[in-house]
Amino acid sequence: MNRFASAEEIAREAREALSRCKEKPGERFDRLVRLGWINRQGEVTRLLGGNAEPEPDSEPRLAAGKKTKQRRPA
């Protein structure tokens, strides 16, 4: 029988994952804004089911899971 993780278990896993990341908190925030997941006020954007719009300089195509074609070097 499958058991759902408790909120405490999910939070513990999230803290452990964030502590393994070499990124500084400010860099992480900036990256989430660039990806279009949150705006500069920290609000979750509509791309992830929130109410806020992405920042004008964000890259929402990345958050939506769309990949862009990359050119090969000539």
Predicted model as a PDB file, atoms N, CA, C, CB and O in Angstrom, pLDDT in the B-factor column:
MODEL        1                                                                  
ATOM      1  N   MET A   1       0.846  -1.177   0.000  1.00 57.00           N  
ATOM      2  CA  MET A   1       0.000   0.000   0.000  1.00 57.00           C  
ATOM      3  C   MET A   1       0.895   1.246   0.000  1.00 57.00           C  
ATOM      4  CB  MET A   1      -0.964  -0.005   1.228  1.00 57.00           C  
ATOM      5  O   MET A   1       1.840   1.328   0.784  1.00 57.00           O  
ATOM      6  N   ASN A   2       0.606   2.196  -0.859  1.00 68.00           N  
ATOM      7  CA  ASN A   2       1.390   3.426  -0.941  1.00 68.00           C  
ATOM      8  C   ASN A   2       0.997   4.378   0.173  1.00 68.00           C  
ATOM      9  CB  ASN A   2       1.203   4.099  -2.306  1.00 68.00           C  
ATOM     10  O   ASN A   2      -0.182   4.542   0.486  1.00 68.00           O  
ATOM     11  N   ARG A   3       2.017   5.011   0.773  1.00 84.00           N  
ATOM     12  CA  ARG A   3       1.785   5.993   1.821  1.00 84.00           C  
ATOM     13  C   ARG A   3       2.261   7.349   1.305  1.00 84.00           C  
ATOM     14  CB  ARG A   3       2.519   5.596   3.152  1.00 84.00           C  
ATOM     15  O   ARG A   3       3.355   7.458   0.751  1.00 84.00           O  
ATOM     16  N   PHE A   4       1.448   8.366   1.486  1.00 88.00           N  
ATOM     17  CA  PHE A   4       1.847   9.707   1.077  1.00 88.00           C  
ATOM     18  C   PHE A   4       2.794  10.284   2.120  1.00 88.00           C  
ATOM     19  CB  PHE A   4       0.609  10.623   0.888  1.00 88.00           C  
ATOM     20  O   PHE A   4       2.638  10.040   3.316  1.00 88.00           O  
ATOM     21  N   ALA A   5       3.774  11.049   1.659  1.00 87.00           N  
ATOM     22  CA  ALA A   5       4.716  11.693   2.572  1.00 87.00           C  
ATOM     23  C   ALA A   5       4.008  12.799   3.343  1.00 87.00           C  
ATOM     24  CB  ALA A   5       5.933  12.260   1.801  1.00 87.00           C  
ATOM     25  O   ALA A   5       3.139  13.490   2.811  1.00 87.00           O  
ATOM     26  N   SER A   6       4.398  12.954   4.607  1.00 89.00           N  
ATOM     27  CA  SER A   6       3.823  14.032   5.417  1.00 89.00           C  
ATOM     28  C   SER A   6       4.479  15.356   5.037  1.00 89.00           C  
ATOM     29  CB  SER A   6       4.007  13.746   6.938  1.00 89.00           C  
ATOM     30  O   SER A   6       5.512  15.386   4.369  1.00 89.00           O  
ATOM     31  N   ALA A   7       3.864  16.434   5.471  1.00 90.00           N  
ATOM     32  CA  ALA A   7       4.420  17.767   5.200  1.00 90.00           C  
ATOM     33  C   ALA A   7       5.818  17.895   5.807  1.00 90.00           C  
ATOM     34  CB  ALA A   7       3.487  18.873   5.762  1.00 90.00           C  
ATOM     35  O   ALA A   7       6.701  18.520   5.219  1.00 90.00           O  
ATOM     36  N   GLU A   8       6.014  17.305   6.978  1.00 92.00           N  
ATOM     37  CA  GLU A   8       7.329  17.361   7.630  1.00 92.00           C  
ATOM     38  C   GLU A   8       8.373  16.609   6.807  1.00 92.00           C  
ATOM     39  CB  GLU A   8       7.252  16.772   9.056  1.00 92.00           C  
ATOM     40  O   GLU A   8       9.504  17.077   6.675  1.00 92.00           O  
ATOM     41  N   GLU A   9       8.014  15.462   6.257  1.00 92.00           N  
ATOM     42  CA  GLU A   9       8.948  14.687   5.434  1.00 92.00           C  
ATOM     43  C   GLU A   9       9.309  15.425   4.150  1.00 92.00           C  
ATOM     44  CB  GLU A   9       8.350  13.323   5.096  1.00 92.00           C  
ATOM     45  O   GLU A   9      10.469  15.438   3.738  1.00 92.00           O  
ATOM     46  N   ILE A  10       8.321  16.031   3.528  1.00 90.00           N  
ATOM     47  CA  ILE A  10       8.564  16.794   2.296  1.00 90.00           C  
ATOM     48  C   ILE A  10       9.469  17.987   2.593  1.00 90.00           C  
ATOM     49  CB  ILE A  10       7.224  17.274   1.668  1.00 90.00           C  
ATOM     50  O   ILE A  10      10.400  18.266   1.838  1.00 90.00           O  
ATOM     51  N   ALA A  11       9.195  18.692   3.695  1.00 91.00           N  
ATOM     52  CA  ALA A  11      10.013  19.850   4.074  1.00 91.00           C  
ATOM     53  C   ALA A  11      11.449  19.424   4.368  1.00 91.00           C  
ATOM     54  CB  ALA A  11       9.409  20.561   5.301  1.00 91.00           C  
ATOM     55  O   ALA A  11      12.390  20.109   3.968  1.00 91.00           O  
ATOM     56  N   ARG A  12      11.625  18.308   5.059  1.00 93.00           N  
ATOM     57  CA  ARG A  12      12.971  17.816   5.371  1.00 93.00           C  
ATOM     58  C   ARG A  12      13.734  17.488   4.093  1.00 93.00           C  
ATOM     59  CB  ARG A  12      12.896  16.574   6.279  1.00 93.00           C  
ATOM     60  O   ARG A  12      14.904  17.847   3.954  1.00 93.00           O  
ATOM     61  N   GLU A  13      13.069  16.803   3.159  1.00 93.00           N  
ATOM     62  CA  GLU A  13      13.711  16.483   1.873  1.00 93.00           C  
ATOM     63  C   GLU A  13      14.093  17.744   1.116  1.00 93.00           C  
ATOM     64  CB  GLU A  13      12.783  15.623   1.008  1.00 93.00           C  
ATOM     65  O   GLU A  13      15.173  17.817   0.529  1.00 93.00           O  
ATOM     66  N   ALA A  14      13.209  18.741   1.128  1.00 88.00           N  
ATOM     67  CA  ALA A  14      13.487  19.993   0.427  1.00 88.00           C  
ATOM     68  C   ALA A  14      14.677  20.709   1.055  1.00 88.00           C  
ATOM     69  CB  ALA A  14      12.252  20.906   0.441  1.00 88.00           C  
ATOM     70  O   ALA A  14      15.547  21.205   0.339  1.00 88.00           O  
ATOM     71  N   ARG A  15      14.726  20.769   2.389  1.00 89.00           N  
ATOM     72  CA  ARG A  15      15.863  21.411   3.058  1.00 89.00           C  
ATOM     73  C   ARG A  15      17.163  20.693   2.745  1.00 89.00           C  
ATOM     74  CB  ARG A  15      15.643  21.451   4.569  1.00 89.00           C  
ATOM     75  O   ARG A  15      18.185  21.340   2.511  1.00 89.00           O  
ATOM     76  N   GLU A  16      17.142  19.370   2.736  1.00 92.00           N  
ATOM     77  CA  GLU A  16      18.352  18.596   2.414  1.00 92.00           C  
ATOM     78  C   GLU A  16      18.808  18.863   0.983  1.00 92.00           C  
ATOM     79  CB  GLU A  16      18.097  17.088   2.610  1.00 92.00           C  
ATOM     80  O   GLU A  16      20.002  19.021   0.729  1.00 92.00           O  
ATOM     81  N   ALA A  17      17.866  18.914   0.054  1.00 87.00           N  
ATOM     82  CA  ALA A  17      18.216  19.172  -1.348  1.00 87.00           C  
ATOM     83  C   ALA A  17      18.794  20.577  -1.512  1.00 87.00           C  
ATOM     84  CB  ALA A  17      16.980  18.998  -2.255  1.00 87.00           C  
ATOM     85  O   ALA A  17      19.774  20.766  -2.232  1.00 87.00           O  
ATOM     86  N   LEU A  18      18.192  21.554  -0.850  1.00 80.00           N  
ATOM     87  CA  LEU A  18      18.699  22.926  -0.946  1.00 80.00           C  
ATOM     88  C   LEU A  18      20.068  23.064  -0.296  1.00 80.00           C  
ATOM     89  CB  LEU A  18      17.719  23.899  -0.298  1.00 80.00           C  
ATOM     90  O   LEU A  18      20.897  23.845  -0.764  1.00 80.00           O  
ATOM     91  N   SER A  19      20.316  22.317   0.776  1.00 85.00           N  
ATOM     92  CA  SER A  19      21.619  22.419   1.439  1.00 85.00           C  
ATOM     93  C   SER A  19      22.729  21.802   0.587  1.00 85.00           C  
ATOM     94  CB  SER A  19      21.572  21.733   2.810  1.00 85.00           C  
ATOM     95  O   SER A  19      23.893  22.174   0.737  1.00 85.00           O  
ATOM     96  N   ARG A  20      22.391  20.871  -0.300  1.00 87.00           N  
ATOM     97  CA  ARG A  20      23.395  20.265  -1.185  1.00 87.00           C  
ATOM     98  C   ARG A  20      23.729  21.170  -2.363  1.00 87.00           C  
ATOM     99  CB  ARG A  20      22.903  18.915  -1.696  1.00 87.00           C  
ATOM    100  O   ARG A  20      24.763  20.991  -3.006  1.00 87.00           O  
ATOM    101  N   CYS A  21      22.880  22.121  -2.648  1.00 81.00           N  
ATOM    102  CA  CYS A  21      23.072  23.023  -3.772  1.00 81.00           C  
ATOM    103  C   CYS A  21      24.173  24.027  -3.439  1.00 81.00           C  
ATOM    104  CB  CYS A  21      21.753  23.750  -4.123  1.00 81.00           C  
ATOM    105  O   CYS A  21      24.192  24.586  -2.342  1.00 81.00           O  
ATOM    106  N   LYS A  22      25.076  24.256  -4.369  1.00 84.00           N  
ATOM    107  CA  LYS A  22      26.191  25.182  -4.152  1.00 84.00           C  
ATOM    108  C   LYS A  22      25.809  26.633  -4.431  1.00 84.00           C  
ATOM    109  CB  LYS A  22      27.363  24.791  -5.028  1.00 84.00           C  
ATOM    110  O   LYS A  22      26.618  27.540  -4.237  1.00 84.00           O  
ATOM    111  N   GLU A  23      24.599  26.844  -4.877  1.00 82.00           N  
ATOM    112  CA  GLU A  23      24.118  28.166  -5.235  1.00 82.00           C  
ATOM    113  C   GLU A  23      23.790  28.972  -3.976  1.00 82.00           C  
ATOM    114  CB  GLU A  23      22.884  28.059  -6.145  1.00 82.00           C  
ATOM    115  O   GLU A  23      23.218  28.436  -3.026  1.00 82.00           O  
ATOM    116  N   LYS A  24      24.146  30.240  -3.967  1.00 80.00           N  
ATOM    117  CA  LYS A  24      23.794  31.119  -2.850  1.00 80.00           C  
ATOM    118  C   LYS A  24      22.319  31.476  -2.946  1.00 80.00           C  
ATOM    119  CB  LYS A  24      24.674  32.406  -2.845  1.00 80.00           C  
ATOM    120  O   LYS A  24      21.759  31.470  -4.042  1.00 80.00           O  
ATOM    121  N   PRO A  25      21.670  31.790  -1.812  1.00 74.00           N  
ATOM    122  CA  PRO A  25      20.224  32.097  -1.841  1.00 74.00           C  
ATOM    123  C   PRO A  25      19.850  33.190  -2.825  1.00 74.00           C  
ATOM    124  CB  PRO A  25      19.763  32.502  -0.472  1.00 74.00           C  
ATOM    125  O   PRO A  25      18.843  33.054  -3.520  1.00 74.00           O  
ATOM    126  N   GLY A  26      20.614  34.265  -2.912  1.00 85.00           N  
ATOM    127  CA  GLY A  26      20.299  35.340  -3.857  1.00 85.00           C  
ATOM    128  C   GLY A  26      20.385  34.871  -5.298  1.00 85.00           C  
ATOM    129  O   GLY A  26      19.576  35.271  -6.136  1.00 85.00           O  
ATOM    130  N   GLU A  27      21.366  34.021  -5.590  1.00 89.00           N  
ATOM    131  CA  GLU A  27      21.511  33.472  -6.945  1.00 89.00           C  
ATOM    132  C   GLU A  27      20.334  32.567  -7.286  1.00 89.00           C  
ATOM    133  CB  GLU A  27      22.836  32.691  -7.078  1.00 89.00           C  
ATOM    134  O   GLU A  27      19.837  32.579  -8.412  1.00 89.00           O  
ATOM    135  N   ARG A  28      19.899  31.798  -6.324  1.00 85.00           N  
ATOM    136  CA  ARG A  28      18.756  30.895  -6.531  1.00 85.00           C  
ATOM    137  C   ARG A  28      17.504  31.710  -6.842  1.00 85.00           C  
ATOM    138  CB  ARG A  28      18.523  29.998  -5.279  1.00 85.00           C  
ATOM    139  O   ARG A  28      16.751  31.374  -7.756  1.00 85.00           O  
ATOM    140  N   PHE A  29      17.282  32.789  -6.077  1.00 87.00           N  
ATOM    141  CA  PHE A  29      16.121  33.651  -6.301  1.00 87.00           C  
ATOM    142  C   PHE A  29      16.166  34.234  -7.712  1.00 87.00           C  
ATOM    143  CB  PHE A  29      16.069  34.787  -5.248  1.00 87.00           C  
ATOM    144  O   PHE A  29      15.168  34.206  -8.432  1.00 87.00           O  
ATOM    145  N   ASP A  30      17.330  34.763  -8.107  1.00 88.00           N  
ATOM    146  CA  ASP A  30      17.483  35.341  -9.446  1.00 88.00           C  
ATOM    147  C   ASP A  30      17.226  34.305 -10.535  1.00 88.00           C  
ATOM    148  CB  ASP A  30      18.883  35.932  -9.612  1.00 88.00           C  
ATOM    149  O   ASP A  30      16.607  34.613 -11.553  1.00 88.00           O  
ATOM    150  N   ARG A  31      17.699  33.081 -10.325  1.00 86.00           N  
ATOM    151  CA  ARG A  31      17.486  32.028 -11.320  1.00 86.00           C  
ATOM    152  C   ARG A  31      16.000  31.696 -11.451  1.00 86.00           C  
ATOM    153  CB  ARG A  31      18.281  30.764 -10.943  1.00 86.00           C  
ATOM    154  O   ARG A  31      15.507  31.499 -12.562  1.00 86.00           O  
ATOM    155  N   LEU A  32      15.287  31.633 -10.334  1.00 85.00           N  
ATOM    156  CA  LEU A  32      13.846  31.339 -10.384  1.00 85.00           C  
ATOM    157  C   LEU A  32      13.083  32.445 -11.092  1.00 85.00           C  
ATOM    158  CB  LEU A  32      13.287  31.146  -8.971  1.00 85.00           C  
ATOM    159  O   LEU A  32      12.102  32.178 -11.785  1.00 85.00           O  
ATOM    160  N   VAL A  33      13.527  33.689 -10.923  1.00 87.00           N  
ATOM    161  CA  VAL A  33      12.903  34.811 -11.646  1.00 87.00           C  
ATOM    162  C   VAL A  33      13.195  34.670 -13.141  1.00 87.00           C  
ATOM    163  CB  VAL A  33      13.427  36.192 -11.109  1.00 87.00           C  
ATOM    164  O   VAL A  33      12.293  34.809 -13.967  1.00 87.00           O  
ATOM    165  N   ARG A  34      14.460  34.392 -13.487  1.00 86.00           N  
ATOM    166  CA  ARG A  34      14.828  34.236 -14.906  1.00 86.00           C  
ATOM    167  C   ARG A  34      14.033  33.117 -15.573  1.00 86.00           C  
ATOM    168  CB  ARG A  34      16.330  33.952 -15.040  1.00 86.00           C  
ATOM    169  O   ARG A  34      13.648  33.233 -16.736  1.00 86.00           O  
ATOM    170  N   LEU A  35      13.789  32.038 -14.838  1.00 85.00           N  
ATOM    171  CA  LEU A  35      13.032  30.917 -15.385  1.00 85.00           C  
ATOM    172  C   LEU A  35      11.540  31.219 -15.501  1.00 85.00           C  
ATOM    173  CB  LEU A  35      13.237  29.691 -14.525  1.00 85.00           C  
ATOM    174  O   LEU A  35      10.805  30.494 -16.171  1.00 85.00           O  
ATOM    175  N   GLY A  36      11.095  32.295 -14.846  1.00 84.00           N  
ATOM    176  CA  GLY A  36       9.689  32.661 -14.915  1.00 84.00           C  
ATOM    177  C   GLY A  36       8.831  31.958 -13.876  1.00 84.00           C  
ATOM    178  O   GLY A  36       7.604  32.004 -13.957  1.00 84.00           O  
ATOM    179  N   TRP A  37       9.456  31.307 -12.901  1.00 83.00           N  
ATOM    180  CA  TRP A  37       8.683  30.593 -11.880  1.00 83.00           C  
ATOM    181  C   TRP A  37       8.107  31.546 -10.850  1.00 83.00           C  
ATOM    182  CB  TRP A  37       9.549  29.551 -11.189  1.00 83.00           C  
ATOM    183  O   TRP A  37       6.986  31.356 -10.378  1.00 83.00           O  
ATOM    184  N   ILE A  38       8.889  32.593 -10.492  1.00 87.00           N  
ATOM    185  CA  ILE A  38       8.422  33.605  -9.556  1.00 87.00           C  
ATOM    186  C   ILE A  38       8.741  34.977 -10.136  1.00 87.00           C  
ATOM    187  CB  ILE A  38       9.075  33.422  -8.149  1.00 87.00           C  
ATOM    188  O   ILE A  38       9.538  35.098 -11.066  1.00 87.00           O  
ATOM    189  N   ASN A  39       8.106  36.016  -9.576  1.00 87.00           N  
ATOM    190  CA  ASN A  39       8.468  37.375  -9.988  1.00 87.00           C  
ATOM    191  C   ASN A  39       9.362  37.970  -8.910  1.00 87.00           C  
ATOM    192  CB  ASN A  39       7.194  38.266 -10.223  1.00 87.00           C  
ATOM    193  O   ASN A  39       9.674  37.295  -7.929  1.00 87.00           O  
ATOM    194  N   ARG A  40       9.782  39.226  -9.073  1.00 86.00           N  
ATOM    195  CA  ARG A  40      10.713  39.855  -8.123  1.00 86.00           C  
ATOM    196  C   ARG A  40      10.091  40.040  -6.733  1.00 86.00           C  
ATOM    197  CB  ARG A  40      11.170  41.212  -8.664  1.00 86.00           C  
ATOM    198  O   ARG A  40      10.815  40.256  -5.760  1.00 86.00           O  
ATOM    199  N   GLN A  41       8.783  39.959  -6.632  1.00 87.00           N  
ATOM    200  CA  GLN A  41       8.124  40.056  -5.327  1.00 87.00           C  
ATOM    201  C   GLN A  41       8.031  38.685  -4.658  1.00 87.00           C  
ATOM    202  CB  GLN A  41       6.719  40.667  -5.481  1.00 87.00           C  
ATOM    203  O   GLN A  41       7.533  38.578  -3.537  1.00 87.00           O  
ATOM    204  N   GLY A  42       8.505  37.638  -5.333  1.00 84.00           N  
ATOM    205  CA  GLY A  42       8.464  36.293  -4.777  1.00 84.00           C  
ATOM    206  C   GLY A  42       7.142  35.578  -4.995  1.00 84.00           C  
ATOM    207  O   GLY A  42       6.908  34.518  -4.416  1.00 84.00           O  
ATOM    208  N   GLU A  43       6.271  36.150  -5.831  1.00 88.00           N  
ATOM    209  CA  GLU A  43       4.966  35.542  -6.096  1.00 88.00           C  
ATOM    210  C   GLU A  43       5.109  34.476  -7.176  1.00 88.00           C  
ATOM    211  CB  GLU A  43       3.929  36.617  -6.524  1.00 88.00           C  
ATOM    212  O   GLU A  43       5.824  34.673  -8.159  1.00 88.00           O  
ATOM    213  N   VAL A  44       4.438  33.362  -6.995  1.00 87.00           N  
ATOM    214  CA  VAL A  44       4.456  32.289  -7.993  1.00 87.00           C  
ATOM    215  C   VAL A  44       3.708  32.761  -9.229  1.00 87.00           C  
ATOM    216  CB  VAL A  44       3.824  30.975  -7.428  1.00 87.00           C  
ATOM    217  O   VAL A  44       2.602  33.292  -9.127  1.00 87.00           O  
ATOM    218  N   THR A  45       4.311  32.568 -10.399  1.00 87.00           N  
ATOM    219  CA  THR A  45       3.691  33.051 -11.632  1.00 87.00           C  
ATOM    220  C   THR A  45       2.633  32.076 -12.139  1.00 87.00           C  
ATOM    221  CB  THR A  45       4.754  33.274 -12.708  1.00 87.00           C  
ATOM    222  O   THR A  45       2.529  30.940 -11.676  1.00 87.00           O  
ATOM    223  N   ARG A  46       1.869  32.545 -13.081  1.00 81.00           N  
ATOM    224  CA  ARG A  46       0.801  31.726 -13.663  1.00 81.00           C  
ATOM    225  C   ARG A  46       1.332  30.500 -14.368  1.00 81.00           C  
ATOM    226  CB  ARG A  46      -0.014  32.543 -14.630  1.00 81.00           C  
ATOM    227  O   ARG A  46       0.601  29.529 -14.563  1.00 81.00           O  
ATOM    228  N   LEU A  47       2.614  30.532 -14.758  1.00 78.00           N  
ATOM    229  CA  LEU A  47       3.208  29.369 -15.420  1.00 78.00           C  
ATOM    230  C   LEU A  47       3.182  28.148 -14.512  1.00 78.00           C  
ATOM    231  CB  LEU A  47       4.648  29.674 -15.846  1.00 78.00           C  
ATOM    232  O   LEU A  47       3.175  27.013 -14.988  1.00 78.00           O  
ATOM    233  N   LEU A  48       3.167  28.385 -13.187  1.00 77.00           N  
ATOM    234  CA  LEU A  48       3.132  27.290 -12.224  1.00 77.00           C  
ATOM    235  C   LEU A  48       1.839  27.273 -11.425  1.00 77.00           C  
ATOM    236  CB  LEU A  48       4.312  27.387 -11.285  1.00 77.00           C  
ATOM    237  O   LEU A  48       1.761  26.613 -10.389  1.00 77.00           O  
ATOM    238  N   GLY A  49       0.834  27.984 -11.890  1.00 80.00           N  
ATOM    239  CA  GLY A  49      -0.467  27.951 -11.226  1.00 80.00           C  
ATOM    240  C   GLY A  49      -0.710  29.076 -10.248  1.00 80.00           C  
ATOM    241  O   GLY A  49      -1.701  29.046  -9.518  1.00 80.00           O  
ATOM    242  N   GLY A  50       0.169  30.079 -10.210  1.00 80.00           N  
ATOM    243  CA  GLY A  50      -0.030  31.211  -9.320  1.00 80.00           C  
ATOM    244  C   GLY A  50      -0.817  32.317 -10.000  1.00 80.00           C  
ATOM    245  O   GLY A  50      -1.405  32.111 -11.062  1.00 80.00           O  
ATOM    246  N   ASN A  51      -0.824  33.494  -9.380  1.00 81.00           N  
ATOM    247  CA  ASN A  51      -1.594  34.626  -9.890  1.00 81.00           C  
ATOM    248  C   ASN A  51      -0.733  35.697 -10.552  1.00 81.00           C  
ATOM    249  CB  ASN A  51      -2.379  35.242  -8.774  1.00 81.00           C  
ATOM    250  O   ASN A  51      -1.270  36.586 -11.212  1.00 81.00           O  
ATOM    251  N   ALA A  52       0.585  35.636 -10.393  1.00 83.00           N  
ATOM    252  CA  ALA A  52       1.460  36.705 -10.872  1.00 83.00           C  
ATOM    253  C   ALA A  52       1.937  36.439 -12.293  1.00 83.00           C  
ATOM    254  CB  ALA A  52       2.660  36.863  -9.943  1.00 83.00           C  
ATOM    255  O   ALA A  52       2.009  35.298 -12.749  1.00 83.00           O  
ATOM    256  N   GLU A  53       2.255  37.526 -12.971  1.00 81.00           N  
ATOM    257  CA  GLU A  53       2.836  37.433 -14.313  1.00 81.00           C  
ATOM    258  C   GLU A  53       4.350  37.320 -14.180  1.00 81.00           C  
ATOM    259  CB  GLU A  53       2.442  38.670 -15.191  1.00 81.00           C  
ATOM    260  O   GLU A  53       4.918  37.846 -13.223  1.00 81.00           O  
ATOM    261  N   PRO A  54       5.019  36.642 -15.120  1.00 79.00           N  
ATOM    262  CA  PRO A  54       6.481  36.602 -15.096  1.00 79.00           C  
ATOM    263  C   PRO A  54       7.059  37.993 -15.325  1.00 79.00           C  
ATOM    264  CB  PRO A  54       7.013  35.625 -16.158  1.00 79.00           C  
ATOM    265  O   PRO A  54       6.399  38.856 -15.904  1.00 79.00           O  
ATOM    266  N   GLU A  55       8.270  38.208 -14.879  1.00 79.00           N  
ATOM    267  CA  GLU A  55       8.964  39.472 -15.121  1.00 79.00           C  
ATOM    268  C   GLU A  55       9.213  39.619 -16.617  1.00 79.00           C  
ATOM    269  CB  GLU A  55      10.304  39.541 -14.325  1.00 79.00           C  
ATOM    270  O   GLU A  55       9.375  38.616 -17.313  1.00 79.00           O  
ATOM    271  N   PRO A  56       9.248  40.852 -17.127  1.00 77.00           N  
ATOM    272  CA  PRO A  56       9.473  41.055 -18.566  1.00 77.00           C  
ATOM    273  C   PRO A  56      10.783  40.461 -19.077  1.00 77.00           C  
ATOM    274  CB  PRO A  56       9.451  42.524 -18.874  1.00 77.00           C  
ATOM    275  O   PRO A  56      10.856  40.034 -20.229  1.00 77.00           O  
ATOM    276  N   ASP A  57      11.828  40.427 -18.229  1.00 71.00           N  
ATOM    277  CA  ASP A  57      13.108  39.897 -18.687  1.00 71.00           C  
ATOM    278  C   ASP A  57      13.312  38.422 -18.353  1.00 71.00           C  
ATOM    279  CB  ASP A  57      14.221  40.698 -18.090  1.00 71.00           C  
ATOM    280  O   ASP A  57      14.417  37.900 -18.507  1.00 71.00           O  
ATOM    281  N   SER A  58      12.242  37.736 -17.889  1.00 65.00           N  
ATOM    282  CA  SER A  58      12.369  36.315 -17.572  1.00 65.00           C  
ATOM    283  C   SER A  58      12.283  35.485 -18.853  1.00 65.00           C  
ATOM    284  CB  SER A  58      11.275  35.878 -16.567  1.00 65.00           C  
ATOM    285  O   SER A  58      11.970  36.002 -19.925  1.00 65.00           O  
ATOM    286  N   GLU A  59      12.563  34.201 -18.720  1.00 65.00           N  
ATOM    287  CA  GLU A  59      12.525  33.296 -19.860  1.00 65.00           C  
ATOM    288  C   GLU A  59      11.437  32.248 -19.629  1.00 65.00           C  
ATOM    289  CB  GLU A  59      13.909  32.621 -20.081  1.00 65.00           C  
ATOM    290  O   GLU A  59      11.759  31.103 -19.312  1.00 65.00           O  
ATOM    291  N   PRO A  60      10.164  32.601 -19.777  1.00 56.00           N  
ATOM    292  CA  PRO A  60       9.079  31.672 -19.433  1.00 56.00           C  
ATOM    293  C   PRO A  60       9.049  30.407 -20.270  1.00 56.00           C  
ATOM    294  CB  PRO A  60       7.772  32.364 -19.568  1.00 56.00           C  
ATOM    295  O   PRO A  60       8.458  29.414 -19.845  1.00 56.00           O  
ATOM    296  N   ARG A  61       9.662  30.407 -21.439  1.00 56.00           N  
ATOM    297  CA  ARG A  61       9.646  29.183 -22.251  1.00 56.00           C  
ATOM    298  C   ARG A  61      10.358  28.042 -21.532  1.00 56.00           C  
ATOM    299  CB  ARG A  61      10.307  29.435 -23.620  1.00 56.00           C  
ATOM    300  O   ARG A  61      10.039  26.875 -21.760  1.00 56.00           O  
ATOM    301  N   LEU A  62      11.323  28.368 -20.660  1.00 54.00           N  
ATOM    302  CA  LEU A  62      12.025  27.337 -19.913  1.00 54.00           C  
ATOM    303  C   LEU A  62      11.123  26.738 -18.842  1.00 54.00           C  
ATOM    304  CB  LEU A  62      13.294  27.906 -19.281  1.00 54.00           C  
ATOM    305  O   LEU A  62      11.118  25.524 -18.641  1.00 54.00           O  
ATOM    306  N   ALA A  63      10.365  27.576 -18.158  1.00 48.00           N  
ATOM    307  CA  ALA A  63       9.471  27.091 -17.108  1.00 48.00           C  
ATOM    308  C   ALA A  63       8.334  26.267 -17.687  1.00 48.00           C  
ATOM    309  CB  ALA A  63       8.909  28.257 -16.307  1.00 48.00           C  
ATOM    310  O   ALA A  63       7.830  25.353 -17.035  1.00 48.00           O  
ATOM    311  N   ALA A  64       7.933  26.584 -18.899  1.00 50.00           N  
ATOM    312  CA  ALA A  64       6.835  25.857 -19.528  1.00 50.00           C  
ATOM    313  C   ALA A  64       7.302  24.531 -20.110  1.00 50.00           C  
ATOM    314  CB  ALA A  64       6.199  26.704 -20.616  1.00 50.00           C  
ATOM    315  O   ALA A  64       6.495  23.772 -20.647  1.00 50.00           O  
ATOM    316  N   GLY A  65       8.586  24.247 -20.009  1.00 49.00           N  
ATOM    317  CA  GLY A  65       9.103  22.983 -20.484  1.00 49.00           C  
ATOM    318  C   GLY A  65       9.405  22.949 -21.966  1.00 49.00           C  
ATOM    319  O   GLY A  65       9.672  21.881 -22.518  1.00 49.00           O  
ATOM    320  N   LYS A  66       9.369  24.092 -22.617  1.00 46.00           N  
ATOM    321  CA  LYS A  66       9.649  24.152 -24.041  1.00 46.00           C  
ATOM    322  C   LYS A  66      11.147  24.301 -24.248  1.00 46.00           C  
ATOM    323  CB  LYS A  66       8.882  25.315 -24.711  1.00 46.00           C  
ATOM    324  O   LYS A  66      11.805  25.086 -23.565  1.00 46.00           O  
ATOM    325  N   LYS A  67      11.663  23.564 -25.167  1.00 45.00           N  
ATOM    326  CA  LYS A  67      13.087  23.653 -25.450  1.00 45.00           C  
ATOM    327  C   LYS A  67      13.281  24.437 -26.738  1.00 45.00           C  
ATOM    328  CB  LYS A  67      13.728  22.242 -25.555  1.00 45.00           C  
ATOM    329  O   LYS A  67      12.500  24.327 -27.683  1.00 45.00           O  
ATOM    330  N   THR A  68      14.331  25.220 -26.750  1.00 45.00           N  
ATOM    331  CA  THR A  68      14.643  25.957 -27.956  1.00 45.00           C  
ATOM    332  C   THR A  68      15.762  25.235 -28.688  1.00 45.00           C  
ATOM    333  CB  THR A  68      15.038  27.419 -27.634  1.00 45.00           C  
ATOM    334  O   THR A  68      16.590  24.564 -28.071  1.00 45.00           O  
ATOM    335  N   LYS A  69      15.781  25.376 -29.999  1.00 46.00           N  
ATOM    336  CA  LYS A  69      16.819  24.744 -30.785  1.00 46.00           C  
ATOM    337  C   LYS A  69      18.127  25.489 -30.595  1.00 46.00           C  
ATOM    338  CB  LYS A  69      16.430  24.695 -32.267  1.00 46.00           C  
ATOM    339  O   LYS A  69      18.165  26.718 -30.643  1.00 46.00           O  
ATOM    340  N   GLN A  70      19.182  24.750 -30.382  1.00 48.00           N  
ATOM    341  CA  GLN A  70      20.493  25.366 -30.264  1.00 48.00           C  
ATOM    342  C   GLN A  70      21.271  25.051 -31.520  1.00 48.00           C  
ATOM    343  CB  GLN A  70      21.245  24.873 -28.997  1.00 48.00           C  
ATOM    344  O   GLN A  70      21.250  23.930 -32.029  1.00 48.00           O  
ATOM    345  N   ARG A  71      21.953  26.059 -32.000  1.00 51.00           N  
ATOM    346  CA  ARG A  71      22.744  25.876 -33.204  1.00 51.00           C  
ATOM    347  C   ARG A  71      24.046  25.169 -32.880  1.00 51.00           C  
ATOM    348  CB  ARG A  71      23.019  27.216 -33.876  1.00 51.00           C  
ATOM    349  O   ARG A  71      24.652  25.383 -31.830  1.00 51.00           O  
ATOM    350  N   ARG A  72      24.453  24.335 -33.796  1.00 53.00           N  
ATOM    351  CA  ARG A  72      25.743  23.683 -33.643  1.00 53.00           C  
ATOM    352  C   ARG A  72      26.830  24.626 -34.129  1.00 53.00           C  
ATOM    353  CB  ARG A  72      25.787  22.341 -34.415  1.00 53.00           C  
ATOM    354  O   ARG A  72      26.632  25.376 -35.084  1.00 53.00           O  
ATOM    355  N   PRO A  73      27.987  24.583 -33.463  1.00 56.00           N  
ATOM    356  CA  PRO A  73      29.077  25.439 -33.957  1.00 56.00           C  
ATOM    357  C   PRO A  73      29.484  25.021 -35.368  1.00 56.00           C  
ATOM    358  CB  PRO A  73      30.300  25.373 -33.006  1.00 56.00           C  
ATOM    359  O   PRO A  73      29.518  23.834 -35.692  1.00 56.00           O  
ATOM    360  N   ALA A  74      29.793  26.017 -36.201  1.00 51.00           N  
ATOM    361  CA  ALA A  74      30.166  25.753 -37.593  1.00 51.00           C  
ATOM    362  C   ALA A  74      31.582  25.230 -37.698  1.00 51.00           C  
ATOM    363  CB  ALA A  74      30.021  27.010 -38.431  1.00 51.00           C  
ATOM    364  O   ALA A  74      32.058  24.955 -38.799  1.00 51.00           O  
TER     365      ALA A  74                                                      
ENDMDL                                                                          
END                                                                             
